[in-house]
Amino acid sequence: GGYGTRLKNRLPLVPKVLAPIKNKPFIYYLISWLKLANALFDEVLLATGHLGELIEEYVCNNALNLTVVKEDRPEGTFSALLKLIHRVNNNHVLVINGDTLFQVNFPDMFDSYIKHDSTLLSLVKVDNRGHSFGYSVNSNARAQFVERPSKYVSLGAFFTSIQTLKNYYNRHSNDLSGLMLDKDFLAYESPIAYLLEPKYFIDIGTPDTYDQAQSLIPKLFHSL
């Protein structure tokens, strides 16, 4: 859904999900992390855009049990997600950014999602307000997107339903270009906040955090 612009100078010809961490691409750790977090799934769909052909090649060459769906041109992270919804055979979906790892037990998170019968977004409280946007949480435990440094940031995963995605699509079908998951879809939904205090939260989205991940990610999986 995007161009990975923050890492573009560091990795100009590599999509973020294939960013090398020591001698392995990030997607290797991402799939291992899903298993570590007890994610129970019927299928894994991967939405690609910029440099997506490299991801398809990697998935094919390594016989990964993933379905890759490539956008013809990047039109925003929500628009990328829309490409997948007609391929899903379950009404409930877990959407992840594909550039973060954090401590979570997905079955517990799913139970909370079912209990609230509403889109549910994983958040973490941050002391460093260096993020350009984030979330506040109201008295009803609803997360509200704000375009300024905030008390909470997304961990990069949320549960929602296919019907919820379709409803949003129907409201905005006249102009879907550029729609983003955070500032458009999640801002509209005001999801239930699933607050976590993870022992680890690793984000490879910026040059600084990518450099930190070079030691943090191998150390995490070596210790398990």
C-alpha positions as a Markdown table, in Angstrom:
| # | Residue | x | y | z |
|---|---|---|---|---|
| 1 | Gly | 0.0 | 0.0 | 0.0 |
| 2 | Gly | 3.0 | 2.3 | 0.2 |
| 3 | Tyr | 6.6 | 2.8 | -0.9 |
| 4 | Gly | 8.5 | 2.2 | 2.3 |
| 5 | Thr | 9.8 | 5.8 | 2.0 |
| 6 | Arg | 11.4 | 6.0 | 5.4 |
| 7 | Leu | 13.7 | 3.1 | 4.5 |
| 8 | Lys | 14.1 | 4.0 | 0.9 |
| 9 | Asn | 17.6 | 5.5 | 1.2 |
| 10 | Arg | 18.8 | 2.5 | 3.2 |
| 11 | Leu | 17.1 | -0.1 | 1.1 |
| 12 | Pro | 16.3 | 1.4 | -2.3 |
| 13 | Leu | 15.7 | -1.8 | -4.1 |
| 14 | Val | 14.3 | -4.0 | -1.3 |
| 15 | Pro | 10.7 | -4.1 | -0.1 |
| 16 | Lys | 10.5 | -3.7 | 3.7 |
| 17 | Val | 9.2 | -7.2 | 4.3 |
| 18 | Leu | 12.4 | -8.5 | 2.7 |
| 19 | Ala | 14.7 | -6.2 | 4.6 |
| 20 | Pro | 17.7 | -8.3 | 5.7 |
| 21 | Ile | 18.1 | -8.9 | 9.4 |
| 22 | Lys | 21.5 | -10.5 | 9.7 |
| 23 | Asn | 21.3 | -13.2 | 7.0 |
| 24 | Lys | 17.6 | -13.6 | 6.8 |
| 25 | Pro | 14.7 | -11.5 | 5.4 |
| 26 | Phe | 12.3 | -9.9 | 7.8 |
| 27 | Ile | 9.4 | -12.1 | 6.5 |
| 28 | Tyr | 11.2 | -15.1 | 7.9 |
| 29 | Tyr | 11.0 | -13.7 | 11.4 |
| 30 | Leu | 7.5 | -12.4 | 10.8 |
| 31 | Ile | 6.1 | -15.8 | 10.0 |
| 32 | Ser | 8.0 | -17.3 | 13.0 |
| 33 | Trp | 6.5 | -14.6 | 15.2 |
| 34 | Leu | 3.0 | -15.4 | 14.1 |
| 35 | Lys | 3.5 | -18.9 | 15.4 |
| 36 | Leu | 5.2 | -17.7 | 18.5 |
| 37 | Ala | 2.2 | -15.5 | 19.2 |
| 38 | Asn | -0.1 | -18.5 | 18.8 |
| 39 | Ala | -1.9 | -17.1 | 15.7 |
| 40 | Leu | -4.4 | -19.6 | 14.5 |
| 41 | Phe | -5.3 | -19.0 | 10.9 |
| 42 | Asp | -6.7 | -20.8 | 7.9 |
| 43 | Glu | -4.7 | -18.8 | 5.5 |
| 44 | Val | -2.2 | -16.0 | 5.3 |
| 45 | Leu | -2.7 | -13.3 | 2.6 |
| 46 | Leu | 0.0 | -10.8 | 1.8 |
| 47 | Ala | -0.9 | -7.6 | 0.1 |
| 48 | Thr | 2.0 | -6.2 | -2.0 |
| 49 | Gly | 2.6 | -3.2 | -4.1 |
| 50 | His | 6.0 | -1.4 | -4.5 |
| 51 | Leu | 8.6 | -4.0 | -5.5 |
| 52 | Gly | 6.0 | -6.7 | -5.0 |
| 53 | Glu | 7.4 | -9.0 | -7.7 |
| 54 | Leu | 10.5 | -9.5 | -5.4 |
| 55 | Ile | 8.2 | -10.7 | -2.6 |
| 56 | Glu | 6.3 | -13.0 | -5.0 |
| 57 | Glu | 9.6 | -14.5 | -6.1 |
| 58 | Tyr | 10.8 | -15.1 | -2.5 |
| 59 | Val | 7.5 | -16.7 | -1.5 |
| 60 | Cys | 7.6 | -19.0 | -4.6 |
| 61 | Asn | 11.3 | -19.9 | -4.2 |
| 62 | Asn | 10.9 | -20.8 | -0.6 |
| 63 | Ala | 7.5 | -22.6 | -1.0 |
| 64 | Leu | 5.8 | -20.5 | 1.7 |
| 65 | Asn | 2.2 | -21.2 | 2.4 |
| 66 | Leu | 1.1 | -17.6 | 1.6 |
| 67 | Thr | -1.1 | -16.1 | -1.0 |
| 68 | Val | 0.4 | -12.9 | -2.5 |
| 69 | Val | -2.0 | -10.3 | -4.0 |
| 70 | Lys | -0.2 | -7.5 | -5.8 |
| 71 | Glu | -1.6 | -4.0 | -6.4 |
| 72 | Asp | -1.2 | -2.7 | -10.0 |
| 73 | Arg | -0.1 | 0.6 | -8.4 |
| 74 | Pro | 0.1 | 1.7 | -4.7 |
| 75 | Glu | -3.1 | 3.5 | -3.7 |
| 76 | Gly | -2.9 | 3.5 | 0.1 |
| 77 | Thr | -2.9 | 0.9 | 2.8 |
| 78 | Phe | -6.7 | 0.5 | 3.1 |
| 79 | Ser | -7.0 | 0.1 | -0.7 |
| 80 | Ala | -4.4 | -2.6 | -0.6 |
| 81 | Leu | -6.4 | -4.4 | 2.1 |
| 82 | Leu | -9.5 | -4.2 | -0.1 |
| 83 | Lys | -7.8 | -6.3 | -2.8 |
| 84 | Leu | -7.9 | -9.2 | -0.3 |
| 85 | Ile | -11.4 | -9.2 | 1.1 |
| 86 | His | -13.0 | -11.2 | -1.6 |
| 87 | Arg | -10.4 | -14.0 | -1.2 |
| 88 | Val | -11.1 | -14.5 | 2.5 |
| 89 | Asn | -13.3 | -17.4 | 3.5 |
| 90 | Asn | -13.7 | -16.4 | 7.1 |
| 91 | Asn | -15.6 | -13.3 | 8.4 |
| 92 | His | -12.9 | -12.5 | 10.9 |
| 93 | Val | -9.5 | -11.3 | 10.0 |
| 94 | Leu | -6.3 | -10.3 | 11.7 |
| 95 | Val | -4.6 | -7.4 | 9.9 |
| 96 | Ile | -0.9 | -6.7 | 10.6 |
| 97 | Asn | 1.4 | -4.0 | 9.2 |
| 98 | Gly | 4.2 | -6.4 | 8.3 |
| 99 | Asp | 7.0 | -4.3 | 9.9 |
| 100 | Thr | 6.5 | -4.9 | 13.6 |
| 101 | Leu | 7.0 | -7.7 | 16.2 |
| 102 | Phe | 5.6 | -7.5 | 19.7 |
| 103 | Gln | 4.7 | -9.7 | 22.6 |
| 104 | Val | 1.1 | -10.8 | 22.3 |
| 105 | Asn | -1.1 | -13.9 | 22.6 |
| 106 | Phe | -3.4 | -13.6 | 19.6 |
| 107 | Pro | -6.1 | -16.1 | 20.9 |
| 108 | Asp | -6.6 | -13.8 | 23.9 |
| 109 | Met | -6.8 | -10.8 | 21.6 |
| 110 | Phe | -9.3 | -12.6 | 19.4 |
| 111 | Asp | -11.4 | -13.5 | 22.4 |
| 112 | Ser | -11.5 | -9.8 | 23.4 |
| 113 | Tyr | -12.5 | -8.9 | 19.9 |
| 114 | Ile | -15.4 | -11.4 | 19.9 |
| 115 | Lys | -16.5 | -10.2 | 23.3 |
| 116 | His | -16.7 | -6.6 | 22.2 |
| 117 | Asp | -18.1 | -7.4 | 18.8 |
| 118 | Ser | -16.1 | -4.5 | 17.3 |
| 119 | Thr | -12.9 | -3.8 | 15.5 |
| 120 | Leu | -10.1 | -4.1 | 18.1 |
| 121 | Leu | -6.7 | -2.5 | 17.8 |
| 122 | Ser | -3.5 | -3.3 | 19.7 |
| 123 | Leu | -1.9 | -0.3 | 21.4 |
| 124 | Val | 1.0 | 0.5 | 23.6 |
| 125 | Lys | 1.6 | 3.4 | 25.9 |
| 126 | Val | 4.7 | 5.4 | 25.0 |
| 127 | Asp | 6.9 | 7.8 | 26.9 |
| 128 | Asn | 8.7 | 9.0 | 23.8 |
| 129 | Arg | 6.3 | 11.2 | 21.9 |
| 130 | Gly | 8.5 | 11.2 | 18.7 |
| 131 | His | 5.8 | 9.6 | 16.6 |
| 132 | Ser | 4.0 | 12.0 | 14.2 |
| 133 | Phe | 0.6 | 10.5 | 15.0 |
| 134 | Gly | -1.0 | 8.1 | 17.5 |
| 135 | Tyr | -4.1 | 7.4 | 19.5 |
| 136 | Ser | -6.0 | 8.6 | 22.6 |
| 137 | Val | -8.3 | 6.3 | 24.5 |
| 138 | Asn | -11.7 | 7.6 | 25.7 |
| 139 | Ser | -13.7 | 6.5 | 28.7 |
| 140 | Asn | -15.5 | 3.9 | 26.6 |
| 141 | Ala | -12.1 | 2.3 | 25.8 |
| 142 | Arg | -12.3 | 3.5 | 22.2 |
| 143 | Ala | -9.2 | 4.4 | 20.4 |
| 144 | Gln | -9.3 | 7.7 | 18.6 |
| 145 | Phe | -6.7 | 8.5 | 15.9 |
| 146 | Val | -4.9 | 11.9 | 16.3 |
| 147 | Glu | -2.4 | 13.5 | 13.9 |
| 148 | Arg | 0.0 | 14.5 | 16.6 |
| 149 | Pro | 2.4 | 12.9 | 19.1 |
| 150 | Ser | 0.1 | 11.0 | 21.5 |
| 151 | Lys | 0.0 | 8.8 | 24.6 |
| 152 | Tyr | -0.5 | 5.6 | 22.7 |
| 153 | Val | 0.7 | 4.2 | 19.4 |
| 154 | Ser | -0.4 | 1.2 | 17.4 |
| 155 | Leu | 1.5 | -2.0 | 17.7 |
| 156 | Gly | 0.5 | -2.8 | 14.1 |
| 157 | Ala | -2.2 | -5.4 | 14.4 |
| 158 | Phe | -6.0 | -5.3 | 14.7 |
| 159 | Phe | -8.9 | -7.7 | 14.4 |
| 160 | Thr | -12.0 | -6.8 | 12.3 |
| 161 | Ser | -14.6 | -8.4 | 10.2 |
| 162 | Ile | -14.9 | -8.7 | 6.5 |
| 163 | Gln | -18.4 | -7.2 | 6.8 |
| 164 | Thr | -17.0 | -4.1 | 8.5 |
| 165 | Leu | -14.4 | -3.6 | 5.7 |
| 166 | Lys | -17.1 | -4.0 | 3.1 |
| 167 | Asn | -19.4 | -1.5 | 4.9 |
| 168 | Tyr | -16.5 | 1.1 | 4.9 |
| 169 | Tyr | -15.8 | 0.3 | 1.2 |
| 170 | Asn | -19.5 | 0.9 | 0.3 |
| 171 | Arg | -19.4 | 4.3 | 2.0 |
| 172 | His | -16.3 | 5.4 | 0.2 |
| 173 | Ser | -16.5 | 3.5 | -3.1 |
| 174 | Asn | -16.6 | 6.7 | -5.2 |
| 175 | Asp | -13.0 | 7.5 | -4.3 |
| 176 | Leu | -10.8 | 4.9 | -2.7 |
| 177 | Ser | -7.4 | 6.2 | -3.9 |
| 178 | Gly | -5.1 | 7.1 | -1.1 |
| 179 | Leu | -7.2 | 5.7 | 1.8 |
| 180 | Met | -5.0 | 4.7 | 4.7 |
| 181 | Leu | -5.7 | 2.2 | 7.5 |
| 182 | Asp | -4.8 | 4.5 | 10.4 |
| 183 | Lys | -6.0 | 8.0 | 9.5 |
| 184 | Asp | -9.0 | 6.8 | 7.5 |
| 185 | Phe | -10.4 | 3.4 | 8.3 |
| 186 | Leu | -9.4 | 3.2 | 12.0 |
| 187 | Ala | -10.1 | 6.8 | 12.6 |
| 188 | Tyr | -13.6 | 6.2 | 11.3 |
| 189 | Glu | -14.1 | 3.0 | 13.2 |
| 190 | Ser | -12.8 | 4.2 | 16.6 |
| 191 | Pro | -11.8 | 0.6 | 17.5 |
| 192 | Ile | -11.8 | -0.9 | 21.0 |
| 193 | Ala | -8.3 | -0.3 | 22.5 |
| 194 | Tyr | -6.5 | -3.5 | 23.3 |
| 195 | Leu | -3.8 | -2.1 | 25.6 |
| 196 | Leu | -0.7 | -4.1 | 26.1 |
| 197 | Glu | 2.6 | -3.8 | 28.0 |
| 198 | Pro | 4.7 | -6.0 | 25.8 |
| 199 | Lys | 8.2 | -7.2 | 26.9 |
| 200 | Tyr | 9.3 | -6.4 | 23.4 |
| 201 | Phe | 8.1 | -4.2 | 20.6 |
| 202 | Ile | 10.4 | -4.1 | 17.5 |
| 203 | Asp | 9.6 | -1.8 | 14.5 |
| 204 | Ile | 11.8 | -1.9 | 11.4 |
| 205 | Gly | 10.0 | 1.1 | 9.8 |
| 206 | Thr | 12.7 | 3.7 | 10.2 |
| 207 | Pro | 16.5 | 3.7 | 9.7 |
| 208 | Asp | 17.2 | 3.9 | 13.4 |
| 209 | Thr | 14.7 | 1.2 | 14.4 |
| 210 | Tyr | 15.9 | -1.0 | 11.5 |
| 211 | Asp | 19.5 | -0.7 | 12.8 |
| 212 | Gln | 18.3 | -1.7 | 16.3 |
| 213 | Ala | 16.4 | -4.6 | 14.9 |
| 214 | Gln | 19.7 | -6.1 | 13.6 |
| 215 | Ser | 20.6 | -7.2 | 17.1 |
| 216 | Leu | 17.1 | -7.3 | 18.8 |
| 217 | Ile | 15.4 | -9.7 | 16.5 |
| 218 | Pro | 18.1 | -12.5 | 16.3 |
| 219 | Lys | 18.5 | -12.2 | 20.1 |
| 220 | Leu | 14.7 | -12.6 | 20.6 |
| 221 | Phe | 14.5 | -15.8 | 18.6 |
| 222 | His | 17.7 | -17.2 | 19.9 |
| 223 | Ser | 16.4 | -16.9 | 23.5 |
| 224 | Leu | 13.3 | -18.9 | 22.8 |
